[in-house]
């Protein structure tokens, strides 16, 4: 099934001290370049759409060219929230797209083989996301006191890409807009309309670069691949 990928990197990088994490060096490339290369290598991916701050788009296009990216179809600007940014990207995908994938630009270490696995699961179930089981015991806390300990075997850390059949995802967007809902996770759009989303188990190296120490960890992990 033809898959279009929307890579979202329009955040303000507040936890990086204002430094734009997607343009930081990583190995021989920049973070966004490594991210795009992962999807470039996937046979099932037909096109890539980047959502970014307007000031960053020229550098992203230059990085795409330097990284040998041939599937970059469009770059567009983000919105006030992540959901708005994703919708801006969705507007740029091809009309014949069958599956829509949404990925965080700051997850450069996602493996192409895992991307392909999520695509396969989404084509079967309608929606799928990469994720990994939690390693620690999780507590729910209210007013500084523990209120519950959910069974660890039921808990997963959700990653990206999150991939959905086009019609299902568009229905979720319409529902959210109609009811004034704003989600930080694309799976929630589909969950809100009763859709099922498969959890495709990936690996723990698919980290999201959020704080300065994450870029150093990413360098180590990249060197191990």
C-alpha positions as CSV (number, residue, x, y, z in Angstrom):
1,X,0.0,0.0,0.0
2,X,1.3,3.4,-0.9
3,X,2.6,5.2,2.2
4,X,3.2,8.9,2.8
5,X,5.3,9.9,5.7
6,X,4.7,13.2,7.6
7,X,7.8,14.0,9.7
8,X,7.0,16.6,12.3
9,X,9.8,18.8,13.6
10,X,8.1,22.2,14.2
11,X,8.6,22.4,18.0
12,X,10.5,25.1,19.9
13,X,13.1,22.8,21.5
14,X,12.6,24.4,24.9
15,X,14.2,21.5,26.7
16,X,17.2,21.8,24.5
17,X,17.7,25.4,25.7
18,X,16.3,26.8,22.4
19,X,18.8,24.9,20.2
20,X,17.0,23.3,17.3
21,X,17.7,19.6,17.9
22,X,16.7,18.5,14.4
23,X,19.6,20.5,12.9
24,X,22.2,19.2,15.4
25,X,25.1,17.1,13.9
26,X,24.6,13.4,14.3
27,X,27.3,11.1,12.8
28,X,28.0,12.4,9.3
29,X,24.7,14.1,8.9
30,X,22.3,16.2,10.9
31,X,19.5,14.7,13.0
32,X,16.8,15.4,10.4
33,X,19.0,14.0,7.7
34,X,19.4,10.7,9.6
35,X,15.7,10.6,10.2
36,X,14.9,11.1,6.5
37,X,17.4,8.4,5.4
38,X,15.6,5.8,7.5
39,X,12.4,6.4,5.5
40,X,14.3,6.8,2.2
41,X,15.5,3.2,2.6
42,X,11.9,1.8,2.9
43,X,10.5,0.4,-0.3
44,X,7.0,0.9,1.0
45,X,7.4,4.6,1.5
46,X,6.5,6.6,-1.5
47,X,7.0,10.2,-0.3
48,X,8.1,12.3,2.7
49,X,6.5,15.5,3.9
50,X,8.4,17.7,6.4
51,X,6.6,20.0,8.8
52,X,9.0,22.5,10.4
53,X,9.4,26.1,11.4
54,X,9.6,28.4,8.4
55,X,13.1,29.6,9.2
56,X,14.4,26.0,9.3
57,X,13.0,24.8,5.9
58,X,15.9,26.1,3.7
59,X,18.4,24.2,5.9
60,X,16.2,21.1,5.9
61,X,16.0,21.1,2.1
62,X,19.8,21.5,1.9
63,X,20.3,18.6,4.3
64,X,17.9,16.5,2.3
65,X,19.9,17.1,-0.8
66,X,23.2,16.4,1.0
67,X,21.8,13.2,2.5
68,X,20.7,11.9,-0.9
69,X,16.9,12.1,-0.2
70,X,14.9,11.6,-3.3
71,X,11.4,11.0,-1.7
72,X,11.0,14.5,-0.2
73,X,7.8,15.7,-1.8
74,X,7.1,18.9,0.2
75,X,8.0,21.0,3.2
76,X,5.4,23.1,5.1
77,X,5.1,25.1,8.3
78,X,3.8,23.9,11.6
79,X,0.8,25.1,13.6
80,X,0.3,26.2,17.2
81,X,0.0,22.5,18.4
82,X,1.4,19.2,17.3
83,X,-2.0,18.2,16.0
84,X,-2.2,21.3,13.9
85,X,1.3,20.7,12.6
86,X,0.4,17.2,11.5
87,X,-2.8,18.4,9.8
88,X,-0.7,20.9,7.8
89,X,1.5,18.1,6.7
90,X,-1.5,15.9,5.8
91,X,-2.7,18.6,3.4
92,X,0.5,18.0,1.3
93,X,0.3,14.2,0.8
94,X,-0.6,12.7,-2.5
95,X,-4.3,12.0,-3.3
96,X,-3.6,8.3,-4.0
97,X,-1.9,7.8,-0.6
98,X,-3.3,4.7,1.1
99,X,-1.5,4.8,4.4
100,X,-0.5,7.9,6.4
101,X,2.6,7.6,8.7
102,X,3.4,10.3,11.3
103,X,6.9,10.4,12.7
104,X,8.8,12.6,15.1
105,X,11.7,14.3,13.4
106,X,13.7,13.9,16.6
107,X,13.6,10.1,16.4
108,X,16.5,9.6,13.9
109,X,17.4,6.1,15.0
110,X,14.2,4.3,13.9
111,X,15.2,1.2,11.9
112,X,13.8,0.8,8.3
113,X,12.9,-2.8,9.0
114,X,10.8,-1.7,12.0
115,X,9.1,0.9,9.8
116,X,8.2,-1.8,7.3
117,X,6.7,-3.9,10.1
118,X,4.5,-1.1,11.3
119,X,3.3,-0.5,7.7
120,X,2.4,-4.2,7.4
121,X,0.5,-4.1,10.7
122,X,-1.3,-0.9,9.8
123,X,-2.4,-2.4,6.4
124,X,-4.0,-5.3,8.3
125,X,-5.5,-3.7,11.4
126,X,-6.1,-0.2,10.1
127,X,-3.6,1.4,12.4
128,X,-0.3,0.5,14.1
129,X,2.4,2.2,16.1
130,X,5.9,1.3,17.2
131,X,6.4,0.8,20.9
132,X,8.3,-1.2,23.6
133,X,7.2,-2.7,26.9
134,X,8.0,-0.5,30.0
135,X,11.0,-1.8,32.0
136,X,10.1,-0.1,35.3
137,X,7.2,-0.4,37.7
138,X,4.8,2.5,37.0
139,X,2.9,4.3,39.7
140,X,0.0,6.8,39.3
141,X,0.4,9.7,41.7
142,X,-2.1,12.3,43.0
143,X,-1.1,15.1,45.4
144,X,2.2,13.5,45.9
145,X,0.7,10.1,47.0
146,X,0.6,6.9,45.1
147,X,-2.9,6.0,44.0
148,X,-2.4,2.9,41.9
149,X,0.2,0.5,40.4
150,X,-0.9,-0.6,36.9
151,X,0.2,-4.1,35.8
152,X,3.5,-3.7,34.1
153,X,2.7,-6.4,31.5
154,X,-0.1,-4.1,30.1
155,X,2.1,-1.0,29.7
156,X,4.1,0.1,26.6
157,X,6.1,3.1,25.8
158,X,4.6,4.5,22.6
159,X,7.1,5.6,19.8
160,X,6.7,6.6,16.2
161,X,6.0,6.1,13.4
162,X,2.3,5.8,13.9
163,X,0.6,4.6,10.7
164,X,-3.0,4.5,9.7
165,X,-5.2,3.8,6.7
166,X,-6.0,7.1,5.1
167,X,-9.8,7.0,5.5
168,X,-9.6,6.0,9.2
169,X,-7.1,8.7,10.0
170,X,-9.1,11.4,8.2
171,X,-12.2,10.3,10.1
172,X,-10.3,10.8,13.3
173,X,-9.1,14.3,12.3
174,X,-12.7,15.3,11.4
175,X,-13.9,14.0,14.8
176,X,-11.3,15.9,16.7
177,X,-11.9,19.2,14.8
178,X,-15.7,18.8,15.2
179,X,-15.5,18.3,18.9
180,X,-12.6,20.8,19.6
181,X,-10.2,18.0,20.7
182,X,-6.4,18.4,20.5
183,X,-4.3,15.3,21.0
184,X,-0.6,15.0,21.5
185,X,-0.6,11.4,20.1
186,X,-1.9,10.4,16.7
187,X,-3.2,7.0,18.0
188,X,-5.7,9.0,20.1
189,X,-7.4,10.3,17.0
190,X,-8.2,6.8,15.9
191,X,-9.0,5.6,19.5
192,X,-11.5,8.5,19.8
193,X,-13.6,7.1,17.0
194,X,-13.4,3.5,18.3
195,X,-10.7,2.4,15.9
196,X,-8.2,-0.3,16.8
197,X,-4.4,0.3,16.8
198,X,-1.9,-2.5,16.8
199,X,1.2,-2.2,19.0
200,X,4.2,-3.2,16.8
201,X,7.1,-4.0,19.2
202,X,10.2,-2.2,18.2
203,X,13.4,-1.7,20.2
204,X,14.7,0.7,22.9
205,X,17.2,2.4,20.5
206,X,14.4,4.4,18.9
207,X,14.8,7.3,21.3
208,X,13.4,10.8,21.0
209,X,16.0,13.5,21.3
210,X,14.6,15.9,23.8
211,X,17.4,17.0,26.1
212,X,21.1,17.7,25.5
213,X,22.2,14.3,26.9
214,X,20.0,12.6,24.4
215,X,22.1,13.7,21.5
216,X,25.2,12.2,23.1
217,X,23.3,8.9,23.6
218,X,22.2,9.0,20.0
219,X,25.8,9.3,18.8
220,X,26.7,6.2,20.8
221,X,23.7,4.2,19.5
222,X,24.3,5.3,15.9
223,X,27.9,4.1,16.2
224,X,26.6,0.7,17.3
225,X,24.3,0.2,14.3
